[in-house]
Amino acid sequence: MILMVAHKSVFQVFHEFLMSVTTFDR
């Protein structure tokens, strides 16, 4: 269960980072 939560948290952070990079690129 903790692993899933950690994975979800990392995924969320990665998604936010990707969005930030996309905005910066644009």
Secondary structure as UniProt FT lines:
FT   HELIX           2..25
//
